[in-house]
Amino acid sequence: MKVKHTIIVMCLVIFFFLGVSSVLIQGRKCYRTLKQLKGLSKDQKRFCLIGDVPRFAAKCNKIIPENSNILYLSNVSNNRSSFDLYLNYHIYPRKLYWLNNVAPYPESPLKLKDLDYAFLSKKKIDWLILRYPKEYGINKVIKLNREKAVTSFHLN
């Protein structure tokens, strides 16, 4: 019985220690972030935290109609909780789709002639966003037709 109580107490101590240490680590990260953002305006803070998503989304919203379905191709992020989800939020009610869930971020831009337009029209995707700012410097919104790209808008 005494061994059982000792093991339970040791497990509780370890659990408490791990919980407190993770809270302290997150607290330090928050403190460093607040220290870096001190003195910046709200827009500057937003830009530091989520980048240029609102500005890019505003440009897309001016061009793309509200009832559109959009295919998003980019090399901006390999983390699905970053740019693309913020963009999805900011361009609502437009629907944002990724190429696939396995490899949603192709490293290099696809050629428009290589797109499967029959598949895109079957899914009712009528717009394409190409965002490859790192090496390629491409920020485009493209209106798609059943057979080809119709109109292209450069967003820089």
DSSP file (Angstrom, degrees, kcal/mol; ACC not computed):
  #  RESIDUE AA STRUCTURE BP1 BP2  ACC     N-H-->O    O-->H-N    N-H-->O    O-->H-N    TCO  KAPPA ALPHA  PHI   PSI    X-CA   Y-CA   Z-CA
    1    1 A M     >        0   0    0      0, 0.0     4,-2.0     0, 0.0     5,-0.2   0.000 360.0 360.0 360.0 -40.3    0.0    0.0    0.0
    2    2 A K  H  >  +     0   0    0      1,-0.2     4,-2.0     2,-0.2     5,-0.1   0.876 360.0  51.1 -66.0 -37.3    2.8    2.4    0.9
    3    3 A V  H  > S+     0   0    0      2,-0.2     4,-2.5     1,-0.2    -1,-0.2   0.889 107.7  53.6 -65.9 -39.9    4.5    1.7   -2.5
    4    4 A K  H  > S+     0   0    0      1,-0.2     4,-2.1     2,-0.2    -2,-0.2   0.920 110.2  46.3 -61.6 -45.4    1.3    2.5   -4.3
    5    5 A H  H  X S+     0   0    0     -4,-2.0     4,-2.5     2,-0.2    -1,-0.2   0.880 111.5  52.3 -65.5 -38.2    0.9    5.8   -2.6
    6    6 A T  H  X S+     0   0    0     -4,-2.0     4,-2.5     2,-0.2    -2,-0.2   0.917 110.0  48.1 -64.3 -43.4    4.6    6.7   -3.3
    7    7 A I  H  X S+     0   0    0     -4,-2.5     4,-2.4     2,-0.2    -2,-0.2   0.912 112.1  49.3 -64.0 -42.5    4.2    5.9   -7.0
    8    8 A I  H  X S+     0   0    0     -4,-2.1     4,-2.4     2,-0.2    -2,-0.2   0.922 112.1  48.0 -62.7 -44.9    1.0    8.0   -7.2
    9    9 A V  H  X S+     0   0    0     -4,-2.5     4,-2.4     2,-0.2    -2,-0.2   0.912 111.8  49.9 -63.4 -42.4    2.7   11.0   -5.4
   10   10 A M  H  X S+     0   0    0     -4,-2.5     4,-2.5     2,-0.2    -2,-0.2   0.912 110.7  49.6 -64.1 -41.3    5.7   10.7   -7.7
   11   11 A C  H  X S+     0   0    0     -4,-2.4     4,-2.7     2,-0.2    -2,-0.2   0.910 111.4  49.1 -63.1 -41.6    3.5   10.7  -10.8
   12   12 A L  H  X S+     0   0    0     -4,-2.4     4,-2.7     2,-0.2    -2,-0.2   0.898 110.9  50.2 -64.2 -40.3    1.6   13.7   -9.5
   13   13 A V  H  X S+     0   0    0     -4,-2.4     4,-2.7     2,-0.2    -2,-0.2   0.927 112.7  46.3 -63.7 -44.7    4.9   15.6   -8.9
   14   14 A I  H  X S+     0   0    0     -4,-2.5     4,-2.6     2,-0.2     5,-0.2   0.927 113.3  49.3 -63.6 -44.2    6.1   14.7  -12.4
   15   15 A F  H  X S+     0   0    0     -4,-2.7     4,-2.2     1,-0.2    -2,-0.2   0.917 113.0  46.9 -60.3 -44.7    2.8   15.8  -13.9
   16   16 A F  H  X S+     0   0    0     -4,-2.7     4,-2.6     2,-0.2     5,-0.2   0.913 111.9  50.7 -63.4 -44.2    2.9   19.1  -11.9
   17   17 A F  H  X S+     0   0    0     -4,-2.7     4,-2.5     1,-0.2    -2,-0.2   0.919 111.6  47.2 -61.7 -45.3    6.5   19.7  -12.9
   18   18 A L  H  X S+     0   0    0     -4,-2.6     4,-2.1     2,-0.2    -1,-0.2   0.898 113.2  49.3 -64.4 -40.5    5.8   19.2  -16.6
   19   19 A G  H  X S+     0   0    0     -4,-2.2     4,-1.9    -5,-0.2    -2,-0.2   0.928 113.3  45.3 -63.5 -46.2    2.7   21.4  -16.5
   20   20 A V  H  X S+     0   0    0     -4,-2.6     4,-2.3     1,-0.2    -2,-0.2   0.904 112.2  51.9 -65.5 -41.8    4.5   24.2  -14.7
   21   21 A S  H  X S+     0   0    0     -4,-2.5     4,-2.3    -5,-0.2    -1,-0.2   0.901 109.5  48.9 -65.1 -39.6    7.6   24.0  -17.0
   22   22 A S  H  X S+     0   0    0     -4,-2.1     4,-2.3     2,-0.2    -1,-0.2   0.888 110.9  50.7 -67.5 -36.4    5.4   24.2  -20.2
   23   23 A V  H  X S+     0   0    0     -4,-1.9     4,-2.3     2,-0.2    -2,-0.2   0.906 110.9  49.2 -64.3 -41.1    3.5   27.2  -18.8
   24   24 A L  H  X S+     0   0    0     -4,-2.3     4,-2.3     2,-0.2    -2,-0.2   0.901 110.2  50.5 -65.4 -40.7    6.9   28.9  -18.0
   25   25 A I  H  X S+     0   0    0     -4,-2.3     4,-2.0     2,-0.2    -2,-0.2   0.938 113.1  45.2 -62.4 -46.9    8.2   28.2  -21.5
   26   26 A Q  H  X S+     0   0    0     -4,-2.3     4,-2.4     1,-0.2    -2,-0.2   0.872 110.7  55.0 -65.0 -36.5    5.0   29.7  -23.1
   27   27 A G  H  X S+     0   0    0     -4,-2.3     4,-2.4     2,-0.2    -1,-0.2   0.904 107.4  49.5 -62.2 -42.0    5.2   32.7  -20.8
   28   28 A R  H  X S+     0   0    0     -4,-2.3     4,-2.5     2,-0.2    -2,-0.2   0.906 110.2  50.8 -63.5 -41.6    8.7   33.4  -21.9
   29   29 A K  H  X S+     0   0    0     -4,-2.0     4,-2.3     1,-0.2    -2,-0.2   0.923 111.6  47.5 -61.8 -43.9    7.7   33.2  -25.5
   30   30 A C  H  X S+     0   0    0     -4,-2.4     4,-2.8     1,-0.2     5,-0.2   0.906 111.2  51.2 -63.5 -41.7    4.8   35.6  -24.9
   31   31 A Y  H  X S+     0   0    0     -4,-2.4     4,-2.2     2,-0.2    -2,-0.2   0.917 110.6  48.2 -62.8 -43.9    7.1   38.0  -23.0
   32   32 A R  H  X S+     0   0    0     -4,-2.5     4,-2.0     2,-0.2    -1,-0.2   0.903 112.7  49.0 -63.2 -40.7    9.7   38.1  -25.8
   33   33 A T  H  X S+     0   0    0     -4,-2.3     4,-2.0     2,-0.2    -2,-0.2   0.930 111.9  47.9 -64.8 -45.7    6.9   38.7  -28.4
   34   34 A L  H  X S+     0   0    0     -4,-2.8     4,-0.8     1,-0.2    -1,-0.2   0.880 110.4  52.7 -62.5 -37.3    5.4   41.5  -26.4
   35   35 A K  H  < S+     0   0    0     -4,-2.2     3,-0.4    -5,-0.2    -1,-0.2   0.886 110.6  47.5 -65.2 -38.9    8.8   43.0  -26.0
   36   36 A Q  H  < S+     0   0    0     -4,-2.0    -2,-0.2     1,-0.2    -1,-0.2   0.848 114.2  46.5 -69.8 -33.9    9.4   42.9  -29.7
   37   37 A L  H >< S+     0   0    0     -4,-2.0     3,-1.9    -5,-0.1    -1,-0.2   0.506  82.1 123.8 -88.3  -4.4    6.0   44.5  -30.5
   38   38 A K  T 3< S+     0   0    0     -4,-0.8     3,-0.1    -3,-0.4    -3,-0.0  -0.349  78.1  15.0 -61.5 130.2    6.3   47.2  -28.0
   39   39 A G  T 3  S+     0   0    0      1,-0.3    -1,-0.3    -2,-0.1     2,-0.2   0.381  96.6 122.2  89.3  -3.8    5.8   50.7  -29.5
   40   40 A L    <   -     0   0    0     -3,-1.9    -1,-0.3     1,-0.1    -3,-0.0  -0.602  64.0-112.9 -90.3 153.3    4.4   49.4  -32.9
   41   41 A S     >  -     0   0    0     -2,-0.2     4,-2.4    -3,-0.1     5,-0.2  -0.259  35.0-101.2 -73.1 170.3    1.0   50.5  -34.2
   42   42 A K  H  > S+     0   0    0      1,-0.2     4,-2.5     2,-0.2     5,-0.2   0.896 124.2  49.9 -61.8 -40.6   -1.8   47.9  -34.5
   43   43 A D  H  > S+     0   0    0      2,-0.2     4,-2.3     1,-0.2    -1,-0.2   0.900 110.8  49.2 -65.9 -39.9   -1.2   47.5  -38.3
   44   44 A Q  H  > S+     0   0    0      2,-0.2     4,-2.1     1,-0.2    -2,-0.2   0.890 111.6  49.4 -65.8 -39.0    2.6   47.0  -37.7
   45   45 A K  H  X S+     0   0    0     -4,-2.4     4,-2.0     2,-0.2    -2,-0.2   0.923 110.9  49.7 -64.7 -44.1    1.8   44.4  -35.0
   46   46 A R  H  X S+     0   0    0     -4,-2.5     4,-2.9     1,-0.2     5,-0.5   0.904 110.4  50.7 -61.0 -41.7   -0.6   42.6  -37.3
   47   47 A F  H  X S+     0   0    0     -4,-2.3     4,-1.7     1,-0.2    -1,-0.2   0.894 109.6  50.6 -64.5 -39.7    2.0   42.6  -40.1
   48   48 A C  H  < S+     0   0    0     -4,-2.1    -1,-0.2     2,-0.2    -2,-0.2   0.862 117.6  39.5 -64.8 -35.2    4.6   41.1  -37.7
   49   49 A L  H  < S+     0   0    0     -4,-2.0    -2,-0.2    -5,-0.1    -1,-0.2   0.901 136.2  10.5 -85.3 -42.7    2.3   38.3  -36.6
   50   50 A I  H >< S-     0   0    0     -4,-2.9     3,-0.7     1,-0.3    -3,-0.2   0.365  93.6-136.6-122.2   5.4    0.5   37.3  -39.7
   51   51 A G  T 3<  -     0   0    0     -4,-1.7    -1,-0.3    -5,-0.5    -2,-0.1  -0.395  59.9 -29.7  77.4-151.9    2.3   39.0  -42.6
   52   52 A D  T 3> S+     0   0    0      1,-0.2     4,-2.6     2,-0.1     5,-0.2   0.025  91.8 123.2 -95.0  27.6    0.6   40.8  -45.4
   53   53 A V  H <> S+     0   0    0     -3,-0.7     4,-3.1     1,-0.2     5,-0.3   0.927  72.2  49.0 -56.6 -51.4   -2.5   38.5  -45.5
   54   54 A P  H  > S+     0   0    0      0, 0.0     4,-2.1     0, 0.0    -1,-0.2   0.901 114.5  45.7 -59.9 -39.5   -5.1   41.3  -45.0
   55   55 A R  H  > S+     0   0    0      2,-0.2     4,-1.9     1,-0.2    -2,-0.2   0.927 115.4  46.1 -67.9 -44.0   -3.5   43.4  -47.8
   56   56 A F  H  X S+     0   0    0     -4,-2.6     4,-2.1     1,-0.2    -1,-0.2   0.913 113.7  49.2 -63.7 -42.5   -3.2   40.5  -50.2
   57   57 A A  H  X S+     0   0    0     -4,-3.1     4,-2.8    -5,-0.2    -1,-0.2   0.875 107.6  54.9 -65.3 -37.6   -6.8   39.4  -49.4
   58   58 A A  H  X S+     0   0    0     -4,-2.1     4,-1.4    -5,-0.3    -1,-0.2   0.901 108.5  48.3 -63.4 -39.7   -8.1   42.9  -50.0
   59   59 A K  H  X S+     0   0    0     -4,-1.9     4,-1.1     2,-0.2    -2,-0.2   0.917 113.1  47.9 -64.5 -42.7   -6.5   42.9  -53.5
   60   60 A C  H  X S+     0   0    0     -4,-2.1     4,-3.2     1,-0.2     3,-0.4   0.900 108.3  55.1 -63.7 -40.6   -8.0   39.4  -54.2
   61   61 A N  H  < S+     0   0    0     -4,-2.8    -1,-0.2     1,-0.2    -2,-0.2   0.818 104.1  54.6 -64.3 -31.1  -11.4   40.6  -52.9
   62   62 A K  H  < S+     0   0    0     -4,-1.4    -1,-0.2    -5,-0.2    -2,-0.2   0.829 119.3  32.7 -69.5 -30.9  -11.5   43.5  -55.4
   63   63 A I  H  < S+     0   0    0     -4,-1.1    -2,-0.2    -3,-0.4    -3,-0.1   0.877 108.5  66.4 -93.6 -43.4  -10.9   41.2  -58.3
   64   64 A I  S  < S-     0   0    0     -4,-3.2    30,-0.1    -5,-0.1    -1,-0.1  -0.687  81.1-123.0 -92.3 128.4  -12.6   37.9  -57.4
   65   65 A P    >   -     0   0    0      0, 0.0     3,-1.2     0, 0.0    -1,-0.1  -0.244  24.9-113.7 -63.9 157.5  -16.5   37.9  -57.2
   66   66 A E  T 3  S+     0   0    0      1,-0.3    29,-0.1    28,-0.1    -2,-0.0   0.748 111.1  56.1 -67.8 -26.4  -18.0   36.6  -53.9
   67   67 A N  T 3  S+     0   0    0     27,-0.1    -1,-0.3     2,-0.1     2,-0.2   0.115  86.6 120.7 -94.3  23.5  -19.6   33.5  -55.3
   68   68 A S    <   -     0   0    0     -3,-1.2    27,-2.3    57,-0.0     2,-0.4  -0.493  56.3-140.7 -91.9 155.3  -16.3   32.1  -56.7
   69   69 A N  E     -a   95   0A   0     55,-0.3    57,-1.5    25,-0.2    58,-1.5  -0.963  25.7-160.8-110.1 131.8  -14.3   28.9  -56.0
   70   70 A I  E     -ab  96 127A   0     25,-3.5    27,-3.4    -2,-0.4     2,-0.5  -0.935  16.1-148.7-123.8 133.4  -10.6   29.4  -55.9
   71   71 A L  E     -ab  97 128A   0     56,-2.3    58,-2.9    -2,-0.4     2,-0.6  -0.892  21.1-152.8 -96.2 127.6   -7.7   27.0  -56.2
   72   72 A Y  E     +ab  98 129A   0     25,-3.2    27,-0.6    -2,-0.5     2,-0.4  -0.901  16.5 177.5-108.6 119.5   -4.7   28.3  -54.1
   73   73 A L  E     + b   0 130A   0     56,-2.9    58,-2.6    -2,-0.6     2,-0.3  -0.986  19.7 141.6-121.6 128.0   -1.2   27.3  -55.2
   74   74 A S  E     - b   0 131A   0     30,-0.5    58,-0.2    -2,-0.4    34,-0.1  -0.985  49.3-152.1-157.8 161.0    1.8   28.6  -53.2
   75   75 A N  S    S+     0   0    0     56,-1.5    57,-0.1    -2,-0.3     3,-0.1   0.067  71.2 107.1-119.0  19.5    5.2   28.0  -51.7
   76   76 A V  S    S+     0   0    0     55,-0.5     2,-0.3     1,-0.2    56,-0.1   0.872  84.2   9.4 -66.9 -38.9    4.7   30.5  -48.9
   77   77 A S        -     0   0    0      1,-0.1    -1,-0.2     5,-0.0    -3,-0.1  -0.991  38.0-163.6-147.1 148.1    4.2   28.0  -46.1
   78   78 A N  S    S+     0   0    0     -2,-0.3     2,-0.6    -3,-0.1    -1,-0.1   0.212  80.4  85.1-106.9  11.0    4.5   24.3  -45.3
   79   79 A N    >   -     0   0    0      1,-0.1     3,-1.5     0, 0.0     5,-0.3  -0.945  67.5-154.6-116.7 112.1    2.4   24.8  -42.1
   80   80 A R  T 3  S+     0   0    0     -2,-0.6     5,-0.2     1,-0.3    -1,-0.1   0.558  88.8  67.0 -66.5  -6.3   -1.3   24.7  -42.8
   81   81 A S  T 3  S+     0   0    0      3,-0.1    -1,-0.3     4,-0.1    -3,-0.0   0.187  97.7  58.9 -97.7  19.7   -2.1   26.9  -39.8
   82   82 A S  S X> S-     0   0    0     -3,-1.5     4,-1.9     3,-0.0     3,-0.6   0.305 108.2  -7.4-115.7-119.7   -0.5   30.0  -41.2
   83   83 A F  H 3> S+     0   0    0      1,-0.2     4,-2.9     2,-0.2     5,-0.2   0.858 125.4  52.6 -53.7 -48.0   -1.0   32.1  -44.3
   84   84 A D  H 3> S+     0   0    0     -5,-0.3     4,-2.3     1,-0.2    -1,-0.2   0.847 109.6  47.8 -66.4 -34.5   -3.5   30.0  -46.2
   85   85 A L  H <> S+     0   0    0     -3,-0.6     4,-1.9     2,-0.2    -1,-0.2   0.883 113.2  48.3 -72.6 -36.7   -5.9   29.7  -43.3
   86   86 A Y  H  X S+     0   0    0     -4,-1.9     4,-2.4     2,-0.2    -2,-0.2   0.913 112.8  49.3 -64.2 -41.5   -5.8   33.5  -42.6
   87   87 A L  H  X S+     0   0    0     -4,-2.9     4,-1.9    -5,-0.2    -2,-0.2   0.915 108.0  53.5 -62.9 -42.5   -6.3   34.0  -46.3
   88   88 A N  H  < S+     0   0    0     -4,-2.3     4,-0.3     1,-0.2    -1,-0.2   0.891 110.9  47.5 -58.3 -40.2   -9.3   31.7  -46.3
   89   89 A Y  H >< S+     0   0    0     -4,-1.9     3,-0.8     1,-0.2    -2,-0.2   0.919 112.9  47.7 -65.7 -44.9  -10.7   33.7  -43.4
   90   90 A H  H 3< S+     0   0    0     -4,-2.4    -2,-0.2     1,-0.2    -1,-0.2   0.714 111.7  48.0 -76.3 -21.1  -10.2   37.1  -45.1
   91   91 A I  T >< S+     0   0    0     -4,-1.9     3,-2.0    -5,-0.2    -1,-0.2   0.380  89.4 162.2-101.1   6.4  -11.6   36.1  -48.5
   92   92 A Y  T <   +     0   0    0     -3,-0.8     3,-0.1    -4,-0.3   -26,-0.0  -0.353  54.4  40.0 -55.9 138.7  -14.8   34.6  -47.2
   93   93 A P  T 3  S+     0   0    0      0, 0.0    -1,-0.3     0, 0.0     2,-0.1  -0.944 101.7  87.8 -90.9   5.8  -17.5   33.9  -48.7
   94   94 A R  S <  S-     0   0    0     -3,-2.0     2,-0.5   -30,-0.1   -25,-0.2  -0.432  83.3-122.6 -65.3 145.9  -15.3   32.9  -51.6
   95   95 A K  E     -a   69   0A   0    -27,-2.3   -25,-3.5    -3,-0.1     2,-0.5  -0.816  21.5-154.7 -98.1 127.6  -14.3   29.2  -51.2
   96   96 A L  E     -a   70   0A   0     -2,-0.5     2,-0.3   -27,-0.2   -25,-0.2  -0.872  13.0-174.8-104.5 128.0  -10.5   28.4  -51.2
   97   97 A Y  E     -a   71   0A   0    -27,-3.4   -25,-3.2    -2,-0.5     2,-0.3  -0.881  14.2-142.4-119.4 152.3   -9.3   25.0  -52.3
   98   98 A W  E     -a   72   0A   0     -2,-0.3   -25,-0.1   -27,-0.2     3,-0.1  -0.741  29.6-111.0-106.7 161.3   -5.8   23.4  -52.2
   99   99 A L  S    S-     0   0    0    -27,-0.6     2,-0.3     5,-0.4    -1,-0.1   0.934  89.2 -35.4 -58.9 -49.0   -4.4   21.2  -54.9
  100  100 A N        -     0   0    0      1,-0.0    -1,-0.2    -3,-0.0    -3,-0.0  -0.962  52.9-112.0-163.6 169.3   -4.5   18.2  -52.6
  101  101 A N  S    S+     0   0    0     -2,-0.3    -2,-0.1     1,-0.2    -1,-0.0   0.706 109.7  57.7 -83.4 -19.3   -4.0   17.4  -48.9
  102  102 A V  S    S+     0   0    0      1,-0.2    -1,-0.2     2,-0.1     3,-0.1   0.937 127.9   8.5 -76.9 -47.1   -0.8   15.4  -49.4
  103  103 A A  S    S+     0   0    0      1,-0.1    -1,-0.2     3,-0.0    -2,-0.1  -0.608  70.4 158.3-133.5  72.9    1.2   18.1  -51.1
  104  104 A P        +     0   0    0      0, 0.0   -30,-0.5     0, 0.0    -5,-0.4   0.618  68.3  60.0 -74.8  -9.9   -0.7   21.4  -51.0
  105  105 A Y  S    S-     0   0    0    -32,-0.1     2,-0.1    -3,-0.1   -30,-0.1  -0.736  72.5-162.5-121.1  83.3    2.4   23.5  -51.5
  106  106 A P        -     0   0    0      0, 0.0     4,-0.1     0, 0.0    -7,-0.0  -0.419  19.0-135.5 -62.8 138.0    4.1   22.8  -54.8
  107  107 A E  S    S+     0   0    0     -2,-0.1   -32,-0.1     2,-0.1     0, 0.0   0.869  86.2  33.7 -66.1 -38.3    7.7   24.1  -54.7
  108  108 A S  S    S-     0   0    0    -34,-0.1   -34,-0.1    27,-0.0    -1,-0.0  -0.879  99.1 -91.8-119.1 152.9    7.6   25.6  -58.1
  109  109 A P        -     0   0    0      0, 0.0     2,-0.2     0, 0.0    -2,-0.1  -0.313  40.7-120.9 -62.8 139.5    4.7   27.3  -60.0
  110  110 A L        -     0   0    0     -4,-0.1     2,-0.3     1,-0.1     5,-0.0  -0.516  26.0-113.8 -74.7 147.5    2.6   25.0  -62.2
  111  111 A K    >   -     0   0    0     -2,-0.2     3,-1.7     1,-0.1     4,-0.4  -0.663  20.3-129.1 -79.5 139.1    2.4   25.9  -65.8
  112  112 A L  G >  S+     0   0    0     -2,-0.3     3,-0.9     1,-0.3    -1,-0.1   0.793 108.0  59.8 -62.0 -28.2   -1.1   26.8  -66.8
  113  113 A K  G 3  S+     0   0    0      1,-0.2    -1,-0.3     3,-0.1     4,-0.1   0.724  99.8  58.5 -71.7 -19.2   -1.1   24.4  -69.7
  114  114 A D  G <  S+     0   0    0     -3,-1.7    -1,-0.2     2,-0.1    -2,-0.2   0.546  82.1 107.2 -87.0  -7.5   -0.4   21.5  -67.2
  115  115 A L  S <  S-     0   0    0     -3,-0.9     2,-1.3    -4,-0.4     3,-0.1  -0.422  76.3-123.5 -71.3 146.5   -3.6   22.2  -65.2
  116  116 A D     >  -     0   0    0      1,-0.2     4,-2.2    -2,-0.1     5,-0.2  -0.739  31.6-179.9 -89.9  90.9   -6.5   19.7  -65.6
  117  117 A Y  H  > S+     0   0    0     -2,-1.3     4,-2.6     1,-0.2     5,-0.2   0.803  77.9  57.6 -67.4 -29.8   -9.2   22.1  -66.7
  118  118 A A  H  > S+     0   0    0      2,-0.2     4,-1.9     1,-0.2    -1,-0.2   0.928 109.5  45.2 -64.9 -43.3  -11.8   19.4  -67.0
  119  119 A F  H  > S+     0   0    0      2,-0.2     4,-1.9     1,-0.2    -2,-0.2   0.910 113.3  50.5 -64.5 -42.4  -11.2   18.5  -63.3
  120  120 A L  H  <>S+     0   0    0     -4,-2.2     5,-3.0     1,-0.2     4,-0.2   0.899 111.7  46.6 -64.9 -40.3  -11.3   22.2  -62.3
  121  121 A S  H ><5S+     0   0    0     -4,-2.6     3,-0.7     3,-0.2    -1,-0.2   0.846 109.3  55.1 -71.5 -31.0  -14.6   22.8  -64.1
  122  122 A K  H 3<5S+     0   0    0     -4,-1.9    -1,-0.2     1,-0.2    -2,-0.2   0.881 111.4  44.0 -65.3 -37.2  -16.1   19.7  -62.6
  123  123 A K  T 3<5S-     0   0    0     -4,-1.9    -1,-0.2    -5,-0.1    -2,-0.2   0.441 115.7-121.4 -83.6  -0.8  -15.2   21.1  -59.2
  124  124 A K  T < 5 +     0   0    0     -3,-0.7     2,-0.7     1,-0.2   -55,-0.3   0.819  55.2 158.9  62.5  34.2  -16.5   24.5  -60.3
  125  125 A I      < +     0   0    0     -5,-3.0    -1,-0.2    -6,-0.2   -55,-0.2  -0.805   8.2 165.4 -88.1 117.7  -13.2   26.2  -59.6
  126  126 A D        +     0   0    0    -57,-1.5    18,-2.6    -2,-0.7     2,-0.3   0.413  55.3  50.6-116.4  -0.1  -13.2   29.3  -61.7
  127  127 A W  E     -bC  70 143A   0    -58,-1.5   -56,-2.3    16,-0.2     2,-0.4  -0.965  59.9-158.2-136.5 154.4  -10.2   31.3  -60.2
  128  128 A L  E     -bC  71 142A   0     14,-2.3    14,-3.1    -2,-0.3     2,-0.6  -0.999   3.0-158.5-133.7 131.9   -6.6   30.5  -59.4
  129  129 A I  E     -bC  72 141A   0    -58,-2.9   -56,-2.9    -2,-0.4     2,-0.6  -0.960   8.0-169.6-110.4 120.0   -4.3   32.2  -57.0
  130  130 A L  E     +bC  73 140A   0     10,-2.3    10,-2.8    -2,-0.6     2,-0.5  -0.946   8.9 174.6-106.1 119.5   -0.6   31.7  -57.6
  131  131 A R  E     +bC  74 139A   0    -58,-2.6   -56,-1.5    -2,-0.6   -55,-0.5  -0.861  18.4 143.4-131.1  98.0    1.6   33.0  -54.8
  132  132 A Y  E   > + C   0 138A   0      6,-3.4     6,-2.2    -2,-0.5     5,-0.9  -0.601  10.8 149.6-129.9  68.2    5.3   32.3  -55.1
  133  133 A P  T   5 +     0   0    0      0, 0.0    -1,-0.1     0, 0.0     6,-0.1   0.753  55.9  71.9 -77.4 -22.6    7.0   35.3  -53.7
  134  134 A K  T   5S-     0   0    0      1,-0.1    -2,-0.1     2,-0.1   -58,-0.0   0.980 121.5  -8.7 -62.7 -75.2   10.2   33.6  -52.4
  135  135 A E  T   5S+     0   0    0      1,-0.1    -1,-0.1     3,-0.0   -27,-0.0   0.768 140.5  42.6 -93.9 -28.1   12.3   32.7  -55.5
  136  136 A Y  T   5S-     0   0    0     -4,-0.4    -2,-0.1     2,-0.1    -1,-0.1   0.717  85.3-139.9 -98.8 -23.2    9.9   33.4  -58.3
  137  137 A G      < +     0   0    0     -5,-0.9     2,-0.5     1,-0.2    -3,-0.1   0.863  47.4 151.5  66.2  36.6    8.3   36.7  -57.3
  138  138 A I  E     +C  132   0A   0     -6,-2.2    -6,-3.4     2,-0.0     2,-0.3  -0.900  17.3 159.1-108.6 122.8    4.8   35.6  -58.5
  139  139 A N  E     +C  131   0A   0     -2,-0.5    16,-3.9    -8,-0.2     2,-0.3  -0.839  26.5 154.9-134.8  96.8    1.6   37.0  -57.0
  140  140 A K  E     -CD 130 154A   0    -10,-2.8   -10,-2.3    -2,-0.3     2,-0.4  -0.922  36.6-157.6-129.3 149.6   -1.2   36.4  -59.6
  141  141 A V  E     -CD 129 153A   0     12,-2.5    12,-3.1    -2,-0.3     2,-0.4  -0.999  23.6-167.6-120.0 127.7   -4.9   36.0  -59.6
  142  142 A I  E     -CD 128 152A   0    -14,-3.1   -14,-2.3    -2,-0.4     2,-0.5  -0.963  17.8-140.6-125.3 129.4   -6.1   34.2  -62.8
  143  143 A K  E     -CD 127 151A   0      8,-2.9     7,-3.3    -2,-0.4     8,-1.0  -0.759  27.8-149.8 -84.0 127.3   -9.6   33.8  -64.1
  144  144 A L  E     - D   0 149A   0    -18,-2.6     5,-0.2    -2,-0.5     2,-0.2  -0.736  13.8-168.0-103.5 148.6  -10.1   30.3  -65.5
  145  145 A N        -     0   0    0      3,-2.9   -24,-0.1    -2,-0.3     5,-0.0  -0.616  45.9 -90.0-115.5-179.2  -12.3   29.0  -68.3
  146  146 A R  S    S+     0   0    0     -2,-0.2   -25,-0.2     1,-0.2   -26,-0.1   0.848 123.9  21.9 -63.5 -33.6  -13.1   25.4  -69.2
  147  147 A E  S    S-     0   0    0      1,-0.2     2,-0.3   -30,-0.1    -1,-0.2   0.651 128.5  -6.3-109.5 -19.7  -10.1   25.1  -71.5
  148  148 A K  S    S-     0   0    0    -31,-0.1    -3,-2.9    -5,-0.0     2,-0.4  -0.952  79.7 -69.8-163.1 174.5   -7.6   27.8  -70.5
  149  149 A A  E     -D  144   0A   0     -2,-0.3    -5,-0.2    -5,-0.2     3,-0.1  -0.676  39.6-174.0 -78.7 135.3   -6.7   30.8  -68.4
  150  150 A V  E     +     0   0A   0     -7,-3.3     2,-0.4    -2,-0.4    -6,-0.2   0.893  61.7  11.0 -97.4 -54.7   -8.7   33.8  -69.5
  151  151 A T  E     -D  143   0A   0     -8,-1.0    -8,-2.9     2,-0.0     2,-0.4  -0.973  60.0-158.4-133.9 142.4   -7.4   36.8  -67.6
  152  152 A S  E     -D  142   0A   0     -2,-0.4     2,-0.5   -10,-0.2   -10,-0.2  -0.977   2.5-166.5-125.1 134.7   -4.4   37.3  -65.4
  153  153 A F  E     -D  141   0A   0    -12,-3.1   -12,-2.5    -2,-0.4     2,-0.5  -0.980  13.5-144.8-120.9 124.1   -4.0   40.0  -62.7
  154  154 A H  E     -D  140   0A   0     -2,-0.5     2,-0.7   -14,-0.2   -14,-0.2  -0.754  10.4-162.4 -88.2 130.1   -0.6   40.6  -61.1
  155  155 A L              0   0    0    -16,-3.9   -95,-0.0    -2,-0.5    -2,-0.0  -0.892 360.0 360.0-114.3  99.6   -0.7   41.6  -57.4
  156  156 A N              0   0    0     -2,-0.7    -1,-0.1   -18,-0.0   -16,-0.0   0.350 360.0 360.0-129.4 360.0    2.6   43.2  -56.3
